[in-house]
Amino acid sequence: MHGQQSKRSLGLTKFEDDDRERQHVRVVFLQIFSNPPLIPFPKEVVFGEGQQHQGEKDSMNECSSARVLRAFSRLDLGHCLFSCEIVNEDFSSVPNLHSNYQYVLRIDGQKISVRAIEEWGALAALSTLAQLSVGFGEHLPDCTITDEPKHPWRGLLVDVARHFISLSTLFQCCDLMHHFKMNVLHLHLSDDQGFRFGSEVYPELVSADNYSLAELRQLITYAADLGIRVVPELDVPGHTSSWLIKHLEWGFGDEKEDDLTEFGPHRGCLDPSNPKTMEAVLTLFEELAHTFPDEYVHVGGDEVDPFYWEKSAKVQSWAAAQGLLNSRDIQAQFTIEVCKHLSELNKKAIVWDEALHELLPTSVTVQAWRGLRARDNSLASGYPTIVSAPYYLDLHYPAALHYLYTPEMSSQAWQDADETVRNDPVLAHVADGVRWHQDFGEFPSLSKSESGTILGGEACMWSELVTDELLLTRVWTRAPAIAERFWSELDIEQADSMYERLSVSLQRLPFLALPDVLNIHQVHPCTALKPLFEMLEPVKWYGRLLSMERVAARAEGREESACKRPYNQQTPLNRIVDRIPAESLLATRLARRIKQGEDLSPWIIGWQNQCAIFDTWVNQYPELAELRPASEALARLADVALGLASYDSNLVGPFGEYLLPIATAFADDL
């Protein structure tokens, strides 16, 4: 691990003759700083020989940045002397792509000091200090931490269109982004199911739940105070049914309001041959550009169904007059016009990788979500590229699978990671879908040019199965591992260390007045069945969103429409499967203990007891009945652990929409 030092440099000999209190500090120091629970892990950590002691009460904190002083005051370290040197004091109202997040954090017997090139680096230093501060009280360890991010773009997409996410939850999301050093909040503001941008030019478009322009400016300011940029997206020309229901003339007049609640990409799209449509689109993006100060604006461009374009004689006539040969050319013409208008507003456009086209200027940034080919095609054609393909949080993958990937990894390393994912036993129930997903989509043959650059990566939380109250648990039990991939230079072999640091970091969040994202105690009032709840995970990939039947149809290339989706925007998300984390960190930790041959007796007793009392509790809580197959499987797993039964791969599941991934640890043990 970076920064690992000898016993003498850690100051171990210094503690040998200390008093009882110092001996206690030494134990804590040894336990935690043999592998400090910092995530992302810094570039370099060097430990000194003491701990921070109480400073003079009449001393003053020194820093030219009001933002940094406010951030320090939130850490409740008033007993410490604090100074901060920022080299460039030309403070900006918001960060940008080229903002500098480098810092040096020093803690010694006199004070805490930070040195940074820019304000943003000082804020990053305080997120590290926050992680160090929990559990030490007045005894912060002597250390020097030198750090900087690997990539400038360390993003999180939050889809607020499928389900509205409140402003207060977005504020909390920003708090957690800062804590784990992510710096771009990408707001997916419109889709078929909703239009959340509170346009004052076209107020009729705006959904009932929305963000006014004033609220968006509040969010931008709040995020900037934490070193976070806010990048908006209006997804066009597809994913626009929510637009077309209000303005049929912008499309092809075949939209029904009742259909807006249905998930999945809709067929409706904008009519690029209609000057009124294009005028409205450009006006909306101009309003968006004036609302958001960031230099980037996302214009979408994914999953455009060409059905109406191909069917419309008007569109085809217009396309022929423009020299456009096919639907790809039509989309490119539309996208280029939007991007040109944004450029005139001093904005840079981002598109999803479906919008790649030989005429698309390389000033446009491409967000690659359709796997390795999307990233490599974009780079080979000279585009700045944001990598999202391995970081879709709505797939319910464990953190370790996201951790296999880095945005800049070689194509061969990516292929190796894909193979690991395909063969992961937890994904066996959706293996065909995973295999299809890694290689789906058509890609144009683009001319090669000077290689594009990787700006970084972005984790994506699409919200079909996420409501406001569920978002933080769904995202932040795994997103810190992805954040480390965007910031740190660690090897992928560090997954075990990552899990240890992740678990400690998440448990400490409430002590820093940050959200308790583990939240397992709020899964259900029936605490007697906690031994079952804490072993459960949702089925993976799109097993829930599509249904397992539809997953099979997609993987086999069959027509999916005969298989009805089980969820839409009006489906209540109030079951156990909605409230449990996508990955049980307790089960992950227990699996490591199983492999190490540790005693499982306390767990086995719990697994047996939950099944024995299951019927009693189902009588009181009938909604728990769907868990019966999983409950019985967990009891059988207890028999496997005791040597009373043989292992069966079916014990993993699925049991409806549930899995017992802990069962895979016994398969490895055989």
C-alpha positions as CSV (number, residue, x, y, z in Angstrom):
1,M,0.0,0.0,0.0
2,H,1.2,3.5,-0.7
3,G,2.9,5.2,2.1
4,Q,3.6,2.1,4.2
5,Q,6.4,2.8,6.6
6,S,8.7,0.9,9.0
7,K,7.8,0.4,12.7
8,R,10.2,3.1,13.7
9,S,8.7,5.7,11.3
10,L,5.3,4.8,12.6
11,G,6.5,5.8,16.0
12,L,5.7,2.4,17.7
13,T,8.7,2.5,20.1
14,K,7.6,5.8,21.4
15,F,4.5,4.3,23.0
16,E,6.2,1.5,24.9
17,D,6.6,3.3,28.2
18,D,3.6,5.7,28.0
19,D,0.8,5.9,30.5
20,R,-2.5,3.9,30.2
21,E,-4.2,6.5,28.1
22,R,-1.3,6.7,25.7
23,Q,-1.3,2.9,25.5
24,H,-4.9,2.9,24.5
25,V,-4.2,5.5,21.8
26,R,-1.4,3.3,20.6
27,V,-3.7,0.3,20.2
28,V,-6.2,2.4,18.2
29,F,-3.3,3.8,16.2
30,L,-1.9,0.4,15.4
31,Q,-5.3,-1.1,14.5
32,I,-6.4,1.7,12.2
33,F,-3.2,3.0,10.7
34,S,-1.8,-0.3,9.7
35,N,-4.4,0.1,7.0
36,P,-5.9,3.5,7.5
37,P,-9.6,3.6,6.5
38,L,-9.2,6.3,3.9
39,I,-11.2,6.0,0.7
40,P,-10.1,7.1,-1.9
41,F,-6.6,6.1,-0.6
42,P,-4.2,9.0,-0.9
43,K,-1.1,9.0,-3.2
44,E,1.3,9.1,-0.3
45,V,0.9,8.8,3.5
46,V,3.8,9.1,5.9
47,F,3.2,8.7,9.6
48,G,5.1,10.6,12.3
49,E,5.7,9.8,16.0
50,G,2.9,11.4,17.9
51,Q,-0.7,12.6,17.9
52,Q,-2.3,16.0,17.6
53,H,-2.9,17.6,21.1
54,Q,-5.1,20.4,22.2
55,G,-4.1,23.8,21.0
56,E,-4.2,27.2,22.6
57,K,-7.8,28.3,23.2
58,D,-7.2,31.8,22.1
59,S,-5.5,30.8,18.8
60,M,-6.9,31.8,15.4
61,N,-7.5,29.6,12.4
62,E,-5.7,31.0,9.4
63,C,-7.0,30.7,5.9
64,S,-7.9,33.1,3.1
65,S,-10.8,31.0,1.9
66,A,-14.1,31.4,3.7
67,R,-15.2,28.1,2.0
68,V,-12.4,26.2,3.6
69,L,-12.9,27.8,7.0
70,R,-16.6,26.8,6.9
71,A,-15.7,23.3,5.9
72,F,-13.1,23.0,8.7
73,S,-15.6,24.3,11.3
74,R,-18.0,21.5,10.3
75,L,-15.4,18.9,11.5
76,D,-15.8,19.8,15.2
77,L,-12.0,20.1,15.6
78,G,-12.0,23.4,17.3
79,H,-9.4,22.1,19.8
80,C,-6.9,22.0,16.9
81,L,-4.8,24.9,15.5
82,F,-5.5,25.1,11.7
83,S,-3.7,26.9,9.0
84,C,-4.2,26.7,5.2
85,E,-2.0,28.1,2.5
86,I,-3.6,28.4,-0.9
87,V,-1.2,29.5,-3.6
88,N,-3.7,30.8,-6.1
89,E,-6.1,33.1,-4.3
90,D,-8.0,34.1,-7.4
91,F,-11.0,32.2,-6.1
92,S,-13.6,31.1,-8.6
93,S,-17.3,30.9,-7.9
94,V,-17.5,27.3,-9.3
95,P,-14.8,24.7,-10.2
96,N,-14.2,23.6,-13.7
97,L,-12.5,20.7,-15.6
98,H,-9.1,22.2,-15.1
99,S,-9.4,23.0,-11.4
100,N,-6.5,21.8,-9.2
101,Y,-7.3,19.4,-6.4
102,Q,-3.7,18.7,-5.2
103,Y,-3.0,19.1,-1.5
104,V,-0.6,18.4,1.3
105,L,-2.1,17.8,4.7
106,R,0.2,17.8,7.7
107,I,-0.7,16.9,11.3
108,D,1.9,17.4,14.0
109,G,2.3,18.2,17.6
110,Q,1.4,21.8,17.0
111,K,-1.3,22.1,14.4
112,I,-3.1,20.9,11.3
113,S,-1.8,22.6,8.2
114,V,-2.9,22.4,4.6
115,R,-1.2,23.6,1.5
116,A,-3.0,23.6,-1.9
117,I,-2.5,25.2,-5.3
118,E,-6.2,26.1,-5.4
119,E,-9.2,26.3,-3.0
120,W,-10.5,23.0,-4.4
121,G,-7.4,21.1,-3.2
122,A,-7.8,22.5,0.3
123,L,-11.4,21.2,0.4
124,A,-10.2,17.8,-0.7
125,A,-7.7,17.8,2.1
126,L,-10.5,18.5,4.6
127,S,-12.4,15.5,3.3
128,T,-9.4,13.4,4.1
129,L,-9.1,15.1,7.5
130,A,-12.8,14.3,8.2
131,Q,-12.1,10.6,7.6
132,L,-9.1,10.7,9.9
133,S,-10.9,12.6,12.6
134,V,-13.5,10.0,13.6
135,G,-12.5,7.7,16.5
136,F,-9.5,9.8,17.6
137,G,-11.0,12.6,19.6
138,E,-8.2,15.0,20.5
139,H,-5.5,12.6,19.4
140,L,-5.1,12.9,15.7
141,P,-2.1,11.0,14.5
142,D,1.0,12.7,13.3
143,C,1.2,12.3,9.5
144,T,1.8,14.0,6.2
145,I,-0.5,13.2,3.3
146,T,0.4,14.2,-0.2
147,D,-2.4,13.7,-2.7
148,E,-3.9,14.5,-6.1
149,P,-6.5,12.9,-8.3
150,K,-5.8,10.6,-11.2
151,H,-8.6,12.0,-13.4
152,P,-10.2,15.5,-13.5
153,W,-13.7,14.1,-14.2
154,R,-15.0,12.1,-11.2
155,G,-18.7,12.0,-11.7
156,L,-22.0,10.7,-10.5
157,L,-25.1,10.8,-12.7
158,V,-28.3,11.0,-10.8
159,D,-31.5,10.4,-12.9
160,V,-34.1,12.7,-11.4
161,A,-36.5,12.1,-14.3
162,R,-37.8,8.6,-13.7
163,H,-38.3,9.3,-10.0
164,F,-38.0,12.8,-8.7
165,I,-35.2,13.3,-6.2
166,S,-35.7,16.1,-3.7
167,L,-33.3,19.0,-3.4
168,S,-32.5,18.0,0.2
169,T,-31.4,14.6,-1.0
170,L,-29.2,16.1,-3.7
171,F,-27.6,18.3,-1.0
172,Q,-26.8,15.1,1.0
173,C,-25.5,13.5,-2.2
174,C,-23.2,16.4,-2.6
175,D,-22.0,16.0,1.0
176,L,-21.1,12.4,0.3
177,M,-19.5,13.2,-3.1
178,H,-17.2,15.7,-1.3
179,H,-16.4,13.1,1.4
180,F,-15.3,10.6,-1.2
181,K,-13.8,13.1,-3.6
182,M,-16.2,13.0,-6.5
183,N,-16.5,16.3,-8.2
184,V,-19.1,16.2,-11.0
185,L,-22.9,15.9,-10.3
186,H,-24.5,15.1,-13.6
187,L,-28.3,15.8,-13.4
188,H,-30.3,13.8,-16.0
189,L,-33.1,16.3,-15.9
190,S,-35.5,15.0,-18.6
191,D,-36.6,11.7,-20.0
192,D,-39.8,10.0,-21.3
193,Q,-41.2,9.9,-17.8
194,G,-40.6,13.5,-16.6
195,F,-39.2,17.0,-17.3
196,R,-37.6,18.3,-14.1
197,F,-35.9,21.5,-15.4
198,G,-38.1,24.4,-14.2
199,S,-38.1,26.2,-17.5
200,E,-39.6,29.7,-17.5
201,V,-39.7,29.8,-21.3
202,Y,-41.7,26.7,-21.7
203,P,-43.4,26.2,-18.3
204,E,-46.0,23.8,-19.8
205,L,-43.3,21.2,-20.2
206,V,-42.4,21.1,-16.6
207,S,-43.5,18.1,-14.5
208,A,-45.3,18.7,-11.2
209,D,-42.2,17.7,-9.3
210,N,-39.4,19.9,-10.6
211,Y,-36.6,22.2,-9.7
212,S,-37.2,25.9,-10.2
213,L,-34.3,27.9,-11.6
214,A,-33.8,29.4,-8.2
215,E,-33.5,26.0,-6.6
216,L,-31.1,24.8,-9.2
217,R,-28.9,27.9,-8.5
218,Q,-29.0,27.0,-4.8
219,L,-27.8,23.5,-5.6
220,I,-25.0,24.9,-7.8
221,T,-23.8,27.1,-5.0
222,Y,-24.0,24.4,-2.4
223,A,-22.1,22.0,-4.6
224,A,-19.4,24.6,-5.5
225,D,-18.8,25.1,-1.8
226,L,-17.8,21.4,-1.7
227,G,-15.7,21.6,-4.8
228,I,-18.4,20.0,-7.0
229,R,-19.5,21.0,-10.5
230,V,-23.1,20.5,-11.6
231,V,-23.6,19.4,-15.2
232,P,-27.1,19.4,-16.6
233,E,-28.6,17.1,-19.2
234,L,-31.7,17.4,-21.4
235,D,-31.8,14.1,-23.4
236,V,-32.6,14.7,-27.1
237,P,-33.9,13.8,-29.7
238,G,-35.1,10.5,-28.2
239,H,-36.3,10.0,-24.6
240,T,-38.6,13.0,-25.2
241,S,-42.2,11.7,-24.7
242,S,-42.7,14.0,-21.7
243,W,-42.0,16.9,-24.1
244,L,-44.2,15.6,-26.9
245,I,-47.3,15.0,-24.8
246,K,-47.4,18.8,-24.3
247,H,-46.3,19.7,-27.9
248,L,-47.5,17.0,-30.3
249,E,-46.4,19.2,-33.2
250,W,-42.7,18.9,-32.1
251,G,-42.9,15.1,-32.9
252,F,-45.3,12.9,-34.8
253,G,-48.5,13.1,-32.9
254,D,-48.6,9.6,-31.5
255,E,-48.0,10.2,-27.8
256,K,-50.4,9.1,-25.0
257,E,-50.1,10.5,-21.5
258,D,-50.9,7.2,-19.9
259,D,-47.8,5.7,-21.5
260,L,-45.4,8.2,-19.8
261,T,-45.3,6.1,-16.7
262,E,-43.9,3.1,-18.5
263,F,-40.2,2.4,-18.3
264,G,-37.8,1.6,-21.1
265,P,-37.0,3.8,-24.0
266,H,-40.1,5.1,-25.8
267,R,-40.5,5.3,-29.5
268,G,-41.4,9.0,-29.5
269,C,-38.7,11.4,-30.7
270,L,-38.4,15.0,-31.9
271,D,-38.9,16.0,-35.5
272,P,-35.7,17.6,-36.8
273,S,-37.3,18.6,-40.0
274,N,-39.7,21.0,-38.2
275,P,-38.1,24.5,-37.7
276,K,-40.4,25.1,-34.7
277,T,-39.1,22.0,-33.0
278,M,-35.5,23.1,-33.5
279,E,-36.3,26.6,-32.4
280,A,-37.8,25.2,-29.1
281,V,-34.8,22.8,-28.6
282,L,-32.2,25.6,-29.0
283,T,-34.2,27.9,-26.8
284,L,-34.4,25.3,-24.0
285,F,-30.6,24.6,-24.2
286,E,-30.0,28.3,-24.1
287,E,-32.0,28.7,-21.0
288,L,-30.2,25.7,-19.5
289,A,-26.8,27.2,-20.4
290,H,-27.7,30.5,-18.7
291,T,-28.9,28.6,-15.5
292,F,-25.8,26.4,-15.1
293,P,-22.4,28.0,-15.0
294,D,-20.5,24.9,-15.8
295,E,-18.7,24.9,-19.2
296,Y,-20.3,21.5,-20.1
297,V,-23.9,20.7,-21.1
298,H,-25.1,17.2,-21.8
299,V,-27.4,16.8,-24.8
300,G,-28.1,13.1,-24.5
301,G,-28.4,11.3,-27.9
302,D,-28.9,7.7,-26.6
303,E,-31.4,5.0,-27.7
304,V,-33.1,7.0,-30.5
305,D,-35.7,4.9,-32.2
306,P,-35.7,5.9,-35.9
307,F,-39.2,4.5,-36.5
308,Y,-41.0,7.8,-37.1
309,W,-38.1,9.3,-39.0
310,E,-38.2,6.4,-41.4
311,K,-42.0,6.4,-41.7
312,S,-42.4,10.1,-42.2
313,A,-42.4,11.3,-45.9
314,K,-41.8,14.8,-44.6
315,V,-38.6,13.8,-42.7
316,Q,-37.3,11.7,-45.6
317,S,-37.9,14.6,-48.1
318,W,-36.1,17.0,-45.7
319,A,-33.2,14.5,-45.2
320,A,-32.8,14.0,-49.0
321,A,-32.6,17.8,-49.5
322,Q,-29.9,17.9,-46.7
323,G,-28.0,15.1,-48.3
324,L,-28.6,12.8,-45.3
325,L,-28.6,9.2,-46.2
326,N,-30.0,7.4,-43.2
327,S,-31.2,7.8,-39.6
328,R,-27.7,8.0,-38.3
329,D,-27.1,11.0,-40.5
330,I,-30.4,12.6,-39.4
331,Q,-29.5,12.3,-35.7
332,A,-26.0,13.7,-36.5
333,Q,-27.5,16.7,-38.2
334,F,-29.7,17.4,-35.2
335,T,-26.9,16.9,-32.7
336,I,-24.4,19.0,-34.6
337,E,-26.9,21.9,-34.7
338,V,-27.5,21.7,-30.9
339,C,-23.7,21.5,-30.3
340,K,-23.0,24.5,-32.5
341,H,-25.5,26.6,-30.7
342,L,-24.0,25.6,-27.3
343,S,-20.6,26.5,-28.7
344,E,-21.9,30.0,-29.5
345,L,-22.9,30.2,-25.9
346,N,-19.3,29.3,-24.8
347,K,-20.4,25.8,-23.7
348,K,-19.0,22.4,-24.5
349,A,-21.4,19.6,-25.5
350,I,-21.4,16.0,-24.2
351,V,-23.2,13.2,-25.9
352,W,-23.8,9.5,-25.2
353,D,-21.8,7.3,-27.4
354,E,-24.7,6.4,-29.8
355,A,-24.3,10.0,-31.2
356,L,-20.8,9.2,-32.5
357,H,-20.7,10.1,-36.2
358,E,-18.0,10.9,-38.8
359,L,-19.3,14.5,-39.0
360,L,-19.5,15.1,-35.2
361,P,-16.7,17.6,-34.3
362,T,-14.1,16.4,-31.9
363,S,-14.8,19.4,-29.7
364,V,-17.7,17.3,-28.4
365,T,-17.1,15.0,-25.4
366,V,-18.4,11.4,-25.6
367,Q,-19.8,9.6,-22.6
368,A,-19.1,5.9,-23.3
369,W,-21.7,3.6,-21.7
370,R,-21.9,0.6,-24.1
371,G,-18.7,-1.2,-23.1
372,L,-15.2,-1.3,-24.3
373,R,-15.9,-0.7,-28.0
374,A,-17.7,2.6,-27.2
375,R,-14.6,3.8,-25.2
376,D,-12.1,2.7,-27.8
377,N,-14.0,4.0,-30.8
378,S,-14.4,7.3,-29.2
379,L,-10.7,7.6,-28.3
380,A,-9.5,6.3,-31.6
381,S,-11.5,9.0,-33.4
382,G,-10.1,11.8,-31.3
383,Y,-12.9,12.6,-28.8
384,P,-12.5,13.6,-25.2
385,T,-14.1,10.6,-23.4
386,I,-15.9,10.0,-20.1
387,V,-16.1,6.3,-19.2
388,S,-19.3,5.0,-17.6
389,A,-19.7,1.5,-19.0
390,P,-18.4,-0.4,-15.9
391,Y,-20.0,1.9,-13.4
392,Y,-23.8,1.4,-13.7
393,L,-25.0,1.3,-10.1
394,D,-28.5,0.3,-11.0
395,L,-27.3,-3.1,-12.1
396,H,-26.9,-4.0,-8.4
397,Y,-23.4,-5.4,-8.9
398,P,-21.1,-5.7,-5.9
399,A,-18.4,-3.1,-5.4
400,A,-15.7,-5.6,-6.3
401,L,-16.9,-5.9,-9.9
402,H,-17.0,-2.1,-10.4
403,Y,-13.5,-2.0,-8.8
404,L,-12.1,-4.3,-11.6
405,Y,-12.2,-1.4,-14.0
406,T,-10.3,1.9,-14.4
407,P,-11.2,4.4,-17.0
408,E,-7.7,4.3,-18.6
409,M,-7.1,0.6,-18.4
410,S,-5.8,-1.2,-21.6
411,S,-8.3,-2.9,-23.9
412,Q,-6.8,-6.3,-22.9
413,A,-7.2,-5.5,-19.2
414,W,-10.8,-4.5,-19.8
415,Q,-11.5,-7.7,-21.7
416,D,-10.0,-9.6,-18.8
417,A,-12.3,-7.7,-16.4
418,D,-15.3,-8.5,-18.6
419,E,-14.4,-12.2,-18.4
420,T,-14.2,-12.0,-14.6
421,V,-17.7,-10.4,-14.5
422,R,-19.2,-13.0,-16.9
423,N,-17.9,-15.8,-14.7
424,D,-18.9,-14.3,-11.3
425,P,-21.1,-16.9,-9.6
426,V,-23.3,-14.2,-8.2
427,L,-24.3,-13.2,-11.7
428,A,-24.9,-16.8,-12.9
429,H,-28.7,-16.2,-13.0
430,V,-28.2,-13.4,-15.5
431,A,-25.1,-14.6,-17.3
432,D,-26.6,-14.6,-20.7
433,G,-27.8,-11.0,-20.3
434,V,-24.4,-9.9,-18.9
435,R,-22.7,-11.5,-21.9
436,W,-25.1,-9.7,-24.3
437,H,-24.6,-6.4,-22.5
438,Q,-20.8,-6.5,-22.9
439,D,-21.0,-6.7,-26.6
440,F,-24.3,-5.1,-27.7
441,G,-24.8,-2.1,-30.0
442,E,-23.7,-1.1,-33.5
443,F,-20.7,1.2,-33.9
444,P,-19.9,3.3,-37.0
445,S,-16.6,3.0,-38.8
446,L,-15.0,6.3,-38.0
447,S,-11.8,7.7,-39.5
448,K,-8.8,7.4,-37.2
449,S,-7.3,10.6,-35.9
450,E,-5.0,11.7,-33.1
451,S,-6.1,9.8,-30.0
452,G,-8.7,11.4,-27.8
453,T,-8.2,11.9,-24.1
454,I,-9.8,10.2,-21.1
455,L,-11.3,12.9,-18.9
456,G,-12.2,10.4,-16.2
457,G,-15.3,8.4,-15.3
458,E,-18.8,8.7,-14.1
459,A,-21.0,6.3,-12.1
460,C,-24.6,6.2,-13.1
461,M,-27.7,5.8,-11.0
462,W,-30.7,5.4,-13.2
463,S,-33.8,5.8,-11.0
464,E,-36.5,3.3,-12.3
465,L,-36.1,1.4,-9.0
466,V,-35.0,4.2,-6.8
467,T,-37.1,6.8,-5.0
468,D,-35.9,9.8,-3.0
469,E,-35.7,7.8,0.3
470,L,-33.8,4.9,-1.3
471,L,-31.2,6.8,-3.4
472,L,-28.5,7.3,-0.9
473,T,-28.3,3.6,0.2
474,R,-28.4,2.4,-3.4
475,V,-25.6,4.7,-4.4
476,W,-23.3,5.2,-1.5
477,T,-22.8,1.6,-0.3
478,R,-20.7,1.1,-3.5
479,A,-19.9,4.4,-5.1
480,P,-16.9,5.1,-2.8
481,A,-15.2,2.1,-4.4
482,I,-15.7,3.7,-7.8
483,A,-14.6,7.1,-6.5
484,E,-11.3,5.4,-5.6
485,R,-10.9,4.2,-9.1
486,F,-11.3,7.8,-10.4
487,W,-8.9,9.3,-7.8
488,S,-6.3,6.8,-6.8
489,E,-3.5,4.8,-8.4
490,L,-4.1,1.5,-6.6
491,D,-4.0,-1.9,-8.2
492,I,-7.2,-3.8,-8.8
493,E,-5.7,-6.5,-6.5
494,Q,-6.5,-4.1,-3.6
495,A,-10.2,-5.2,-3.5
496,D,-9.9,-6.8,0.0
497,S,-8.3,-3.6,1.4
498,M,-11.0,-1.5,-0.4
499,Y,-13.8,-3.5,1.4
500,E,-12.1,-3.1,4.8
501,R,-11.8,0.6,4.3
502,L,-15.2,1.0,2.7
503,S,-16.9,-0.8,5.6
504,V,-15.2,1.4,8.3
505,S,-15.8,4.6,6.3
506,L,-19.6,3.9,5.9
507,Q,-20.0,3.0,9.6
508,R,-18.4,6.3,10.5
509,L,-20.6,8.6,8.4
510,P,-23.2,9.3,11.1
511,F,-20.4,10.5,13.4
512,L,-19.7,13.2,10.9
513,A,-23.4,14.2,10.6
514,L,-23.5,12.5,7.2
515,P,-26.3,10.1,6.1
516,D,-26.4,6.6,7.5
517,V,-26.4,4.8,4.2
518,L,-26.1,1.3,5.6
519,N,-29.4,1.8,7.2
520,I,-30.0,-1.9,7.6
521,H,-32.0,-1.3,10.8
522,Q,-34.7,0.4,8.7
523,V,-35.2,-2.4,6.3
524,H,-38.3,-3.7,8.1
525,P,-39.8,-3.5,11.6
526,C,-39.4,-7.2,12.1
527,T,-35.9,-7.2,13.7
528,A,-36.2,-10.9,14.6
529,L,-35.6,-11.7,11.0
530,K,-32.5,-9.6,10.7
531,P,-30.2,-12.6,10.2
532,L,-32.1,-13.2,7.0
533,F,-32.4,-9.6,5.9
534,E,-28.7,-8.9,6.2
535,M,-27.8,-11.8,3.9
536,L,-30.2,-10.8,1.1
537,E,-29.4,-8.9,-2.1
538,P,-31.6,-8.0,-5.1
539,V,-31.2,-10.0,-8.3
540,K,-28.5,-8.5,-10.6
541,W,-28.3,-6.8,-13.9
542,Y,-31.8,-5.9,-15.2
543,G,-33.4,-8.9,-13.5
544,R,-35.8,-6.7,-11.6
545,L,-36.4,-4.0,-14.1
546,L,-37.1,-6.3,-17.1
547,S,-38.2,-9.4,-15.3
548,M,-36.2,-12.6,-15.6
549,E,-38.4,-13.7,-18.5
550,R,-37.6,-10.6,-20.4
551,V,-33.9,-10.9,-19.6
552,A,-33.8,-14.3,-21.3
553,A,-35.7,-12.9,-24.3
554,R,-33.2,-10.1,-24.7
555,A,-30.2,-12.3,-24.4
556,E,-31.6,-14.8,-27.0
557,G,-32.6,-12.0,-29.4
558,R,-36.3,-12.7,-29.1
559,E,-39.1,-10.1,-29.2
560,E,-39.4,-8.7,-25.7
561,S,-42.8,-7.0,-26.0
562,A,-44.6,-10.2,-25.1
563,C,-43.0,-10.1,-21.7
564,K,-44.5,-7.3,-19.6
565,R,-42.2,-5.2,-17.5
566,P,-43.0,-5.7,-13.8
567,Y,-42.4,-2.0,-12.8
568,N,-43.5,1.4,-14.0
569,Q,-43.3,4.9,-12.4
570,Q,-46.4,4.2,-10.3
571,T,-45.3,0.9,-8.8
572,P,-44.7,1.4,-5.0
573,L,-41.1,0.7,-4.0
574,N,-41.7,-0.4,-0.4
575,R,-40.7,-4.0,-0.2
576,I,-37.7,-5.6,1.4
577,V,-36.0,-5.9,-2.0
578,D,-36.2,-2.1,-2.3
579,R,-34.7,-1.3,1.1
580,I,-31.8,-3.7,1.3
581,P,-28.5,-2.5,-0.1
582,A,-27.5,-3.7,-3.5
583,E,-24.6,-5.5,-1.9
584,S,-24.6,-6.8,1.7
585,L,-21.2,-5.7,3.0
586,L,-21.8,-8.0,6.0
587,A,-22.2,-11.0,3.7
588,T,-19.1,-9.9,1.7
589,R,-17.1,-9.7,4.9
590,L,-18.4,-13.0,6.2
591,A,-17.5,-14.7,2.9
592,R,-13.9,-13.7,3.5
593,R,-14.1,-15.2,7.0
594,I,-15.5,-18.5,5.6
595,K,-12.5,-18.7,3.2
596,Q,-10.2,-18.2,6.1
597,G,-11.8,-21.0,8.1
598,E,-13.1,-18.9,10.9
599,D,-15.8,-20.1,13.3
600,L,-19.3,-19.5,12.0
601,S,-21.3,-20.6,15.0
602,P,-23.0,-17.3,15.8
603,W,-24.1,-16.9,12.2
604,I,-25.3,-20.5,11.8
605,I,-27.5,-20.1,14.9
606,G,-29.0,-17.0,13.4
607,W,-29.6,-18.7,10.1
608,Q,-31.4,-21.6,11.8
609,N,-33.4,-19.4,14.1
610,Q,-34.8,-17.1,11.4
611,C,-36.3,-20.0,9.6
612,A,-37.7,-21.6,12.8
613,I,-39.6,-18.4,13.6
614,F,-40.4,-17.3,10.1
615,D,-44.1,-18.4,10.1
616,T,-44.7,-16.6,13.4
617,W,-43.6,-13.3,11.9
618,V,-45.3,-13.8,8.6
619,N,-48.6,-14.1,10.5
620,Q,-47.9,-10.6,11.8
621,Y,-46.3,-9.2,8.6
622,P,-47.9,-11.0,5.6
623,E,-45.7,-9.0,3.2
624,L,-42.8,-11.1,4.3
625,A,-44.2,-14.3,2.8
626,E,-42.3,-13.7,-0.5
627,L,-39.1,-14.3,1.5
628,R,-40.0,-17.9,2.4
629,P,-37.9,-19.6,-0.3
630,A,-34.9,-17.5,0.7
631,S,-35.5,-18.2,4.4
632,E,-35.5,-21.9,3.8
633,A,-32.4,-21.8,1.6
634,L,-30.5,-19.9,4.3
635,A,-31.5,-22.6,6.8
636,R,-30.2,-25.3,4.4
637,L,-27.0,-23.3,4.1
638,A,-26.6,-23.6,7.8
639,D,-26.8,-27.4,7.4
640,V,-24.1,-27.1,4.7
641,A,-21.9,-25.1,7.1
642,L,-22.4,-27.8,9.7
643,G,-21.6,-30.6,7.3
644,L,-25.1,-32.0,7.5
645,A,-26.0,-31.3,3.8
646,S,-24.1,-31.0,0.5
647,Y,-23.7,-27.7,-1.3
648,D,-26.2,-26.9,-4.0
649,S,-25.7,-24.0,-6.4
650,N,-29.4,-23.3,-6.3
651,L,-28.9,-22.0,-2.7
652,V,-27.6,-18.7,-4.3
653,G,-31.0,-18.1,-5.9
654,P,-32.8,-16.4,-7.4
655,F,-35.7,-16.6,-5.0
656,G,-38.1,-14.3,-6.9
657,E,-36.2,-11.0,-6.9
658,Y,-33.8,-12.1,-4.1
659,L,-30.3,-13.7,-3.9
660,L,-28.2,-15.2,-1.1
661,P,-24.7,-14.5,-2.4
662,I,-23.1,-15.8,0.8
663,A,-23.8,-19.3,-0.6
664,T,-21.1,-18.8,-3.2
665,A,-18.5,-18.8,-0.4
666,F,-19.4,-22.4,0.4
667,A,-19.0,-23.4,-3.3
668,D,-15.5,-22.0,-3.2
669,D,-14.8,-23.9,0.0
670,L,-15.6,-27.3,-1.4
